Amino acid sequence: MSPETDAELLVIGGGPIGLAAAIRARQRGMAVTVVEPRSTPIDKACGEGLMPGAVLALDRLGVRVDGAQLRGIAYVQGATRSEHRFVGAPGRGVRRTVLQQALSDRADELGVVRRVGRVEHLVQDARSVTVSGGGLEPTTARWLIGADGLHSTVRQLVGLERPLRRSRARRFGLRRHFRVAPWGDLVEVHWTRHVEAYVTPLGTELVGVALLGPSGVDFTRALSEVPGLVDRLDGAAADGPVRGAGPLFQSTSARTAGRVVLVGDASGYVDALTGEGIRVGFAQADAAVRAIASGDVRGYERDWVRVTRDFRLITGALVAAAGSPLRARIVPASARLPRLFGAVVERLAR
């Protein structure tokens, strides 16, 4: 860190991916400042199932989170069911607030500096990046990681936002928790005509239900159309309000601009359909920190393509099928081809 900078690395966004990047940078000895306007713990509408690869990444960060063991994934459509149990270590169902708090505590333990405020302005030159905004005094660092989510301000400020095509269907996510004992150790994905309902065990008396579908989906009405799920949740008390996020698809023209690097949802997002967003985000954060440590972030573009390839290709193909006449055949095909279904799940899980 030079006398002219406040930190070697600025991380914009204090969600799980931003905090993971900050922790990895501190493990490498960098001086790190995280800028985030919200107070911890930060919640978000998401499926909350951590794939085995994400649990392993947390171990490398020195973070342990409590939750329910997840042994695999099941696709369900009426009476048709296809399931795959993970080979090796399980995943974990963890409330987003619990995950973010654990990462926040680890960042504090390692000496990550916090600044509260909202980034509204960003300027950079050959040596540094400076941000400022609402409640945020000008803060300067040698490098900046933008980890500020689906609607990233950093992405917009550095000109990496790619507008969505009007012809593209917009999908959104809704999530609510219910106080009820999980009825299994798998993440269940219930397919209906218009939505997918993710049911994730989160504890001995808690499940999360996340719905993915088009704009305007009513949570209660959509849930009532999922066979079998309504009975499972009958009489269960809702634990908190319905939370929403979207549109899920986000596109970028590149992931780096000068001394700025994008990770997580800010770097582009396909859909939450296959549930490995956190695992991919952790891999991006690790790659970004490695690139910054080397002093040349150009290699991050290549690493970003590599670590997101399966996510983009497999999830993209599945989302395309889900929005086509093939939608009704996805679960039956998974049941008829269990080895293929299992291979895809394992590929995304690790």
N, C-alpha and C positions, 0 to 999 in steps of 0.2 A: 504494500500500500504506500503510495506516494504522499507527500505533504498536501497535495492539491485535492486528494480524494478522501471521502468519508469511509470507503470500504473498497476492498478489492472486487467484491461481487455484490450487486444489488439483485434481490429476487423480488419481483412484483407479484404478489399473490401468496396468501398464507394458508391455502388449502393443502391437502396431502401431497400433491406433486411439487408445489413450491417448497414446502417444508422438507421433502425428501432431497431436493436439490441443495437446499441450504445445509442440511446435515452432511451430505456427501462432500460438499465444499469444505466444511469445517473439519471433516475427517482428513482432508488433504492439507489442512493448515491455513486455509484462506480466511481472511476477515470478511464476514458476511453480514449484510443488513437485509431484513425482510420488511417490505412495505405492504400493509394490509389495512383497509379501513374498518373491517368488522372485528368484533371481539371473539375470542376463543371461548367455547368451541363453536366452530362454523358448521352449519348443516347444509345439506344439498339433497335434492331429489335424485336418488340413484338406487341401484339394486342392492348394494351393500354386501355383495358376496365377493370375497377375496379369493382369487384362483391360487392354487399352490405356488405358482411362480411369484405372486405378490407377497405371500407369506414368507417365502425365502428371501425376497428383497428386503422386507422389514427386518428380518434377522440380521442381515448385513448392515442395516442402519442402526442396529442396537435397540430396536423397538419391539416390544411384546404387547399384544393387545388381547383382551379377553373377548370371547364370543363363542359361537357354536361351531363345532366341527362340521365341515361340508365334505361329504364323501363322493360327490359327483353331480351330474346334471341329468335332469329328466325332461323330455318334451312330452306334453300331454295334449291330446285333442279328443274330447269326448271319451270314448272307451279305449282309444288307441294311446299306447304309452311306449316311449323308447327311452331307455336310460343307460348311462355309462358311469361306472364308478372309477374314480381316479386311480391310476396305477401309482403306488408309492404314497407320499405324504398327502394329507388332506388339505383342502382349502379352509377358509374360516368365514363365518358370517359375523360381521361387526358393524354396529351402528356407526354412521358417518361421523357423528359427534365424538364417539369414543376413539375412532381412528385418528381424527384430526387433533384431539387433545393429547393422545399419546405421542404423536409426532411433534407437537408443539412443546411438550415437556422435554423431549429429547433434544430439540433445538436449543431450548433454554439451558439445558445441562451442558451443552457444548459451547455456549457463549455466543450464540447468534443474537445480534442486535435487532431490536424491533422498532419500527416507526409506524405510527398510526396516521393514515391519510390516504387520499385518493389521487392517483396519478392522472394529471390532465395535460401536462406538457412534458415533452422529451426532446432533448437536443444531444447530439453526439459529435465528436470530432475523432481524429486519428488516435487519441490517447484515452478518452473517457466518455462516459454517458452521464447526463444530469437530468433528473426528473424533479417535478414540482407539481403542486395542485392544491385541492381543497384540504386544508389542515396540514399540508406537507410542505415544510421549508425545502428549498433546493438541496438535493442530495446527489452526490457525485460518486461514481465508482469507475473502475477500469472496465468492467463488463457488466452486462445486465441480462438476467433471465426473466422472460415474460411467462408467468404461470398463472395468469389472471382469468382463466376459464373460457367458456364457450364464446362469450361476448367480449373478448379481450380488447381493452383499450390500448395496450402496448402494440398489439398486432395492427390496429388501425393507425396509430401514431407513426409507425415506421413504414407504412405503405404496403404491408403484406396481406391485407384483407382481399379476398377474392369474392365478389358479390355472388349470391346464390342465383341460379337460373330460375326464372319464374315458373318454368315447366316442371321443376323438381318438386315432388311431394314433400311437404314439411311434416316432420314427425316430432312429437313432444313426449316428455316423460312425466308421470305423476307417481307419488309415493305416499304411503301411509303405513304406520305401525299398528299392530293389534296385539292385545294382551291375551295370548293363547299359547298353549304348549305346542311346539312344532310336532308334526305327525310323521317326520322322517328326517334323514340327514342329507338329503339332496336339495339342490335348488330346482324347483319345479317351474317350467315355463309352459303356461297354459295358452294355447292358441285358439282364438276365436276368429270370426270373420274379419274383424277390423283391428283388434288389439292383441298384444301379447301381455300376459300377466306373470310377472316374476314373483315367486314366493320364496323368501330366503329365511331360514331359521337364524335367529340372532341371539337366542338365550333359552333358558329353561322354560320361560313363559312369555316369549316374544317372537313374533314373526314380522317381517317387512313385506309389503305387497307393492310392487312397482308396475305400473301400466305403461306400455309404449304404444303410441298410436297417433292418429292425425290430430290436427288442431281442433279444439273444441270438445274433446272427449270428456264426458262427465264421469268422474271416478265411480260413484255409487252405481250409476246405471250400467257402466261397462262391466263392473265387477259382478253384477247380477246376471250377466250373460255367460259367465264362466261356469260350466257344469261342475258340480262337486265342490267348488271352492266356497260358494255361498253357505253350504251346509257346514263346512269346516269352520267358518268364521261366525256362524250363528251364535249370537249372544256374547261374542268377544268384544270387549271395550276397545274403542280406538284410543291409541296412545299418541296424541298430538294431531295436528291438522294435516290436510292434504297439501303436499308441497309439489311444485312443478318446475320443470326446466325445459329449455328448448328455444328455437328449433335445434335439433341435435346435430344435423349435418352442418359442418363448417369447413371451408376450404381456404387454403393459403397459397400464394404464388411462390413462396419459399419459406424456410424456417429460420433464416438468418438475415440480418441487415446490419452491416458494419459490426459493431460490438454488441449487438442485441441478438439473443437466441430465444426462440419460442419452444416451450415444452407443454406437455399435457394437452388439454382441450384447446388451449390457445394456439397450438401448432397445427390444428386441423382435426376434425372428428368425423367419423363415418356414422356410427349409430351405437347405441348401448345394447344392441340385440344379442351379442355373444358374450357380454359381461366381463371382458378382460381389460377394460379401460384403465384401471388402476395399475395392473401389471405392466401394460405398455407405457403408461406415464412414468412409472418408476424407472423403466429402462431408458426412456428419453432423458430423464433427469440425470441419470448416471452418465449417459453419453455426452450430454451437454457440459457437465462439469469436467469430464475428461478432456473435451475439446478446449475448454477455457484454460485448463491447467497447462495444456500444450502451447497456448498462446496463439493458436490458429483455429478459428471456429469453422473454417470452410469444410473440414472433414465431418462436421456434425450433420450436414445435409446428407451425406452418404450413409452415416450411421442411422439417421432418422428413417431413411428409406428402408434400411435393413431391419430395424427393430419393429417397424410398423407394417411390414409387408404382409404377413399373415392376417393381421387385423384388417387391413384395407381390402385385401383380395377376398378373403373368406366372408367377412362381415358384409362387404359391398355386394357380393353375389347373393348372400342370403337376404339382404334388404331388398334387392331387386326382385328376387323370387317372391318375397312376402308382399310386394306391391303389385304382383301380376296374377294372372289366372292360375299360376302354379302354387299359390299360397296354400290351398287346401290339400296339396299333395306332400308338403314338407314333412309333416309328422309321420304320415303313413310310410313315406320313403325312408325316413330315419329308422322306423321299426323294422322294415324289410331288409335294411342294410346296416345291421348293428355294428359291424366292424368298421365300416366307413364312418358312421356317426361317432364311434369311440375314437377313431384316429383324429377326426377333426377336433373333438373336445380336448383330447390330450395335447394336440398341437397348440391350441389357444391357451390351454391351462398353464403351460410351462414357459 
